[in-house]
């Protein structure tokens, strides 16, 4: 009887381990926030900050991505031009903001993420810049 006891215990141990759940890496990913402002900040941090800087200050690496915050001139662009640059890459803006080498993110981001990033970029501007953007007709509500 003892001859079978060790293999039986070993088998039971292996079966117990097999029943343990191993998390799928995708299930441990950061959940998508329901709040658009949080989604914009999260998406910007993941996809944009590496080139534009954590605060949108720009010029943080050799690519010389332009400032998107109050230190830059992004507020002079229309919302559509900003979305075109997100979708099609920096060359879509005609290089007018120096973003000609930006990779297109149109297939990488959802529509909600693109809109949320646009709104997040708006939040980086000063009150005067946001007012100028809106009064020029550049803002698409």
C-alpha positions as CSV (number, residue, x, y, z in Angstrom):
1,X,0.0,0.0,0.0
2,X,2.8,2.4,0.8
3,X,4.2,1.7,-2.6
4,X,1.3,3.5,-4.2
5,X,0.9,6.2,-1.5
6,X,3.8,8.4,-2.7
7,X,2.8,8.3,-6.4
8,X,-0.8,9.0,-5.4
9,X,0.1,12.0,-3.3
10,X,2.4,13.3,-6.1
11,X,-0.5,12.9,-8.6
12,X,-2.9,14.7,-6.3
13,X,-0.4,17.5,-5.9
14,X,0.1,17.9,-9.6
15,X,-3.7,17.9,-10.2
16,X,-4.1,20.6,-7.6
17,X,-1.5,22.7,-9.3
18,X,-3.1,22.2,-12.7
19,X,-6.3,23.5,-11.2
20,X,-4.6,26.8,-10.3
21,X,-5.5,29.6,-12.5
22,X,-2.8,31.5,-14.4
23,X,-3.9,35.0,-15.3
24,X,-3.9,35.9,-18.9
25,X,-1.6,39.0,-19.4
26,X,-4.4,40.8,-21.3
27,X,-6.7,40.5,-18.3
28,X,-4.1,42.2,-16.1
29,X,-3.9,45.2,-18.4
30,X,-4.9,48.6,-17.1
31,X,-8.7,48.9,-17.4
32,X,-10.1,51.6,-19.7
33,X,-11.5,54.4,-17.5
34,X,-15.1,55.3,-18.0
35,X,-14.3,59.0,-17.4
36,X,-13.2,60.7,-20.7
37,X,-10.7,63.0,-18.9
38,X,-9.0,60.0,-17.3
39,X,-9.1,58.1,-20.6
40,X,-7.5,61.1,-22.4
41,X,-4.7,61.4,-19.8
42,X,-4.1,57.6,-19.8
43,X,-4.0,57.4,-23.6
44,X,-1.7,60.4,-23.8
45,X,0.6,58.9,-21.2
46,X,0.8,55.6,-23.1
47,X,1.0,56.8,-26.7
48,X,2.0,60.5,-26.8
49,X,4.2,61.4,-23.8
50,X,7.2,59.5,-25.0
51,X,7.7,62.1,-27.7
52,X,5.6,65.1,-26.6
53,X,6.6,64.9,-22.9
54,X,4.5,63.9,-19.9
55,X,3.0,67.4,-19.7
56,X,3.0,68.1,-23.4
57,X,6.1,70.3,-23.2
58,X,7.5,68.8,-26.4
59,X,11.1,68.5,-27.6
60,X,12.0,65.7,-25.2
61,X,14.0,63.6,-27.6
62,X,15.7,63.6,-31.0
63,X,12.3,63.6,-32.8
64,X,11.7,67.1,-31.7
65,X,7.9,66.6,-31.3
66,X,6.3,70.0,-30.8
67,X,4.9,71.2,-27.5
68,X,1.2,70.6,-27.2
69,X,0.7,72.5,-23.9
70,X,0.6,76.2,-23.2
71,X,4.2,76.5,-24.3
72,X,3.5,75.6,-27.9
73,X,1.2,76.6,-30.7
74,X,-1.1,73.6,-30.9
75,X,-4.0,75.7,-29.9
76,X,-3.8,77.4,-33.3
77,X,-4.6,74.1,-35.1
78,X,-8.2,73.1,-35.7
79,X,-9.5,70.1,-33.8
80,X,-9.7,68.4,-37.2
81,X,-6.0,69.0,-37.9
82,X,-5.1,67.6,-34.5
83,X,-7.2,64.5,-35.1
84,X,-5.8,64.2,-38.7
85,X,-2.3,64.2,-37.1
86,X,-3.3,61.5,-34.6
87,X,-4.9,59.4,-37.4
88,X,-2.5,59.9,-40.2
89,X,0.7,61.0,-38.5
90,X,2.4,64.4,-38.1
91,X,2.8,64.9,-41.8
92,X,-1.0,65.4,-41.9
93,X,-0.5,68.8,-40.2
94,X,1.8,69.8,-43.0
95,X,4.7,69.8,-40.6
96,X,3.5,73.3,-39.5
97,X,4.0,72.3,-35.9
98,X,7.1,70.3,-36.5
99,X,5.4,67.0,-36.2
100,X,6.1,65.7,-39.6
101,X,7.8,62.5,-38.3
102,X,4.9,61.4,-36.0
103,X,3.7,57.9,-36.6
104,X,0.0,57.5,-37.5
105,X,-2.0,56.2,-34.6
106,X,-5.4,55.9,-36.4
107,X,-5.4,52.1,-36.3
108,X,-4.0,51.9,-32.8
109,X,-6.5,54.0,-31.0
110,X,-10.3,53.8,-30.7
111,X,-12.5,56.7,-31.6
112,X,-13.2,57.3,-27.9
113,X,-9.4,57.4,-27.2
114,X,-8.8,59.9,-30.0
115,X,-11.5,62.2,-28.8
116,X,-10.3,61.9,-25.2
117,X,-6.7,62.7,-26.2
118,X,-8.0,65.8,-28.1
119,X,-9.8,67.0,-25.0
120,X,-6.8,66.2,-22.8
121,X,-4.6,68.3,-25.1
122,X,-7.2,71.2,-24.7
123,X,-6.7,70.9,-21.0
124,X,-3.0,71.6,-21.4
125,X,-3.6,75.0,-22.8
126,X,-4.0,78.3,-20.9
127,X,-7.4,79.8,-20.6
128,X,-6.4,82.5,-23.1
129,X,-5.2,79.9,-25.6
130,X,-8.4,77.8,-25.2
131,X,-10.5,80.9,-25.7
132,X,-8.5,81.9,-28.8
133,X,-8.9,78.3,-30.2
134,X,-12.7,78.4,-29.6
135,X,-13.3,81.9,-30.9
136,X,-11.3,81.2,-34.1
137,X,-13.8,78.4,-35.0
138,X,-11.0,75.8,-34.6
139,X,-12.9,74.0,-31.9
140,X,-15.3,71.2,-32.8
141,X,-17.6,70.6,-29.9
